[in-house]
Amino acid sequence: MHLVHPALVHFAIAFLVAGGLAEAVGILARKERAERFGSTLVVLGTLALVLTVASGFLALNVVTLPPGSEEAMGAHERMGIVLLGTFLSLALWKGWHQGRLPETQRPLYAVALLGGVAMVVGAAWLGGVVVYGHGVGVRLP
């Protein structure tokens, strides 16, 4: 089961980073097509993130943590939860307005998206530290 998480995580990262950047630029530069394209990717990325976080919790139950990896794993896990809360909140915010935010809220939403993208990069980096720095989930020869 622990192999599902690394397979899913790349979809969440790619969709949220590309989509968040495209939608934020589309909003700030008033490029409707870029905004719509980015919005679609953010929705797909958020769905992938739900599955990624769930599979991460399941994977944590079947892998053995090497000594010294607990702190990095804990930080990665907490970041994943914060990230999920962030993108679900953004979806709720946009959904509350039926997909079209009022003009006064659009720049703030774009900045929040960029903050979410930065958090995705941070969570991905922490995941890399867990796997490549501590060898979690990696079978040594």
Salt bridges, closest charged atoms under 4 A:
GLU23 OE2 - LYS94 NZ 2.39
GLU32 OE2 - ARG36 NH1 2.99
GLU35 OE2 - ARG100 NH1 3.69
GLU35 OE1 - ARG106 NH2 2.75
GLU103 OE1 - ARG30 NH1 3.19
GLU103 OE2 - ARG106 NE 3.38
